[in-house]
Amino acid sequence: PPFTSWETASDSIQKCINICVDGDTVIVANGVYKESLIINPAISLIGSSMDSCVIDGRGLALTVIQFINHGYIDGFNIIGLGREDMNYQGILCGNYKNLDVINCRITNCYDGIYFRKSSGEIKNVIMQEIVCGVFTFCMSDTCKPKLYNSLIVLDAALGKFAWDSFDGGEPTIENNIMVGKKRHENDAPQGIAKAFRAHKKLILRNNLMAGFLYCISQD
């Protein structure tokens, strides 16, 4: 209470989140919500459609949606602050948590999704006008993010990585389309990149990749 029906629904997603406890589900109607969200409880956030349920973070915080705890998000169009700064993120998952991102569209970000020492499943997600699709900072054998059935199209001028793993992890990347933009002979983004420490385990299956200097690279 009091947000228990459409008649008494909150006029803000964050207001509703602020009274949630672990295990709650927040259902969001179609519309444009000019907000950036900090989600402390372990909840499910469900929008009506990736086409018509919009969280517009332009002009607001560096990260549009930050999950401090475990979480689930489904059915949103998420617009970030911009592509010029590496701190501009669409969705951020907190340390050692699990986050599932399903049926979402993410645009106008540096990092579409940032898994910080965390795991989770990304499925049926469209990312466009971004510099890096998925960035993982693992430092842990428990970091096992997964990407399925998704489309990543990098920004033509600024795009760097479809998937960037920093410091290991065990990603699974399967049945995706990833598109970069070659700017000239030796200047193009990379598809799946690893920096600092090798993947403990990397599973790749049935991905279509185009427009990259390297589809898979090891720095």
N, C-alpha and C positions, 0 to 999 in steps of 0.2 A: 504493500500500500504506500502511496495512493495510486500508483500507476498500474492498475490491474485490468484496465479495459481500454478500448479505443476512445471511449467517451472521456475517460480521465487520464489519457496518456500524457506523458511529459512532452514539453515543447523543445526539449534538448536531450540528445543521447547521453551526454555526460551527467546531467542531473539524474537520469535513471540509473546509470552505472554507479553513481555515488551512494545509492541506498541498497545496492545488491550485496549478496553474500555468496560464498563459494557454491557453485552448482546451479545458480540462477541462469535463466535465459532471457535475453532482451531481444524483442522483435521490433523491427523498425519499418515503418511504412514508407512508401515511395515519397520522394522529395529531395531537396537539396539542403544539406545540413552543413552550415559554415562553422566547422568545429575542428579542433584537434583533441584527441581522446587519450586519457591516461586511465588504464584499466587495472586496478589493484586486485579485485577478487578473481577467482578462477571461474569464468562465465562463458557462455555461448552468446555470440552477437550475430543475429540473423537479419539480413536485409531482404527486401522484397525482390530485388533483381539487380544484377550488375549493370544493367542499362539505365534504370530509373531510380535507384536508391543511392544518392551521391553524398559522399563526405568530402567536402571541398576544403582542403587545408591551405590554400593559397593565402599568403599574408599572415599566417598564424605561426605555430610552433615548428621547430625543425623536423619533428616526426609527427605524422598525421595520427597514427594509432600506435600506442605503446602498451604492450601487454607486460605487466610486472610479474604476473603469475601464469599458470597454465591457461590455455584458452582455445577457442574455436570461433572462426569468423567465416561467414558464408553470405554471398549475395550482395556485394557492395561495389560501387564505382568510387575508387579512392584517388583523389587528385592531390599531389604533393606540392610543397612550397616552391620547388624549382629543381634545376639540374646542375647548377653551377657550383655547388658546395657539397663535399662528400658527407656532410652531416645531415643532408636533407633525405629523409627516409619515408617510405610509404607506411610500412609496418615493421615494428621492432619487437622482437621476442626477448624477454629478460633472461638473466643468467640461469642456466641449468633447468629450463622449463620446457614444456612441450606445447607447440602451437600448430593447429591445423588451419590452413587457409584454402577455402574451397569456393569455386564459382565467383571469383572477384576479378575486377579490372583495375589495374594500377597504372597511373600515368604521371608524368611531370615530376619525377623523383631522380635523385642520384642513385640510391639503392631502392629497388622495388620492395624487397623483403630482406631484413637483416636478422639472421639467427645468431645470437650471441651465446656461445657455449651451450647451444640448445638443439633440440630435435623437433620434428614435426613433419606433416605432410602438406605439400602444396599440390593442388589438383584442380584442373579445369580453370586455370588462371590466365588472364591476358595481361601482359605488361608491355607498354609502349611508351615512347618518348622518355626513356630512362638511360642512365649511364651504365649501371650494373643491375642485372635482373635480380639475382640472389647472391648475397654476400654472407659467408659464414665465417665466424671467428670462434674456433672450436676449443683448442687447448684441453681437450677431454675425449676419452674414448666413448663417452656417452653421447657425443654429438653425431647424430645419424639422420640428417634431414633428407627428405625425399621430394622429388619433383616429377609429377606425372601429367600427361595429356594437356600440356600448357603451351602457350605461345609467348615468346619473348622477342620483341623487335626493338633494337637499340636505337637511341637518338643518332641521327645521321652524322652530326658534327661532333658530338661529345662522347658517343658510346665507347665503352672500354671492354666490358665482360658480360657475357650472358650469365655465367656462374663463376664466382670467385671464391675459392676456399683459402682462408688464411689459417695456417697452423693445423693441418691435418683434418681429422674427421672421417666419417664413413658415409659419404653421400650416395644416394641412388637417384639416377637421372634417366627416365624412361618414357618413350612415346611423346617426345616434345618436338616443337619446331622452334629453332633459334635463328634469328636473322641479324646480321651486322651490316655495316656499310663500309666498303673499302674506299678510302679517300684518295690514295694514290698508291704506288707500287709497294711501299714498305710501311704504309700507315693505314692500319685497319684494326678493329677491335679483335679480341680473342674470345673463342667460344667458352671453353671450360678451362679455367686457369687455377694454378695452385701456387701459393707463395709461402716461403719459410720452411714448412715441414710437409713431407709427403703425406698423401692420404694413407691411412691405415688400410682402407679398403674403398674401392670406387667401383660402382656398378653402373654401366652404361648399356642401354638397349634401345634400338629402334628410334634414334633421334635423327631428325633432318636438320642440318646446319649449313648455312650459306653466308658468304660475305665476310668471313673472318680471315685474319692473317694466319692464325693457327686454330683449328677446331679444338685441339687439346694441347695445352702447353704446361710445362713445368719450369717455374722460375728458379 
